[in-house]
C-alpha cells in the first residue's frame, strides 16, 4: 500500500542514475524465472522473501562493495536503495543473515551460472 508519505518522499528523492538504469535495463523477469526454476522454498517456517528481491539486494551488495550488515543498513537508510528494491517506507527489510543464507543457497546451483551468464550479457 502506497501512503501519502511514500508519494512525498518519492517526489523529493533524487534519482540514482545507475540504479534507475539497472532497473530499466536488466531482464528481471528472466531472473525471476531462473530463480523459481532452480531455487525452491522450504515448506516450513515463516513465509520467505521473494527471491528476486534477495537477488537485487545481493546485486546492491556487489555493486557498492558492502558487507551483508552494511547492505541491510543501507537498504533501511538510503531512499535510492528502497526505490530500486520497490520498498515503501513501511516495508520490512530482509536481515543480513537472510541475505547471506540466500547467497549460500544460490552457490553451486544451475541458477547461479544462468544468472551470471545473463548478467554478463549486460556487462554488469
Secondary structure, DSSP 8 states (H G I E B T S, - for coil): ---HHHHHHHHHS---HHHHHHHHHS-HHHHHHHHHHH----SSSS----HHHHHHHHHHHHHTT--HHHHHHHHHH-HHHHHHHT--TT-----HHHHHHHHHHHTTSHHHHHHHHHHHHTT-
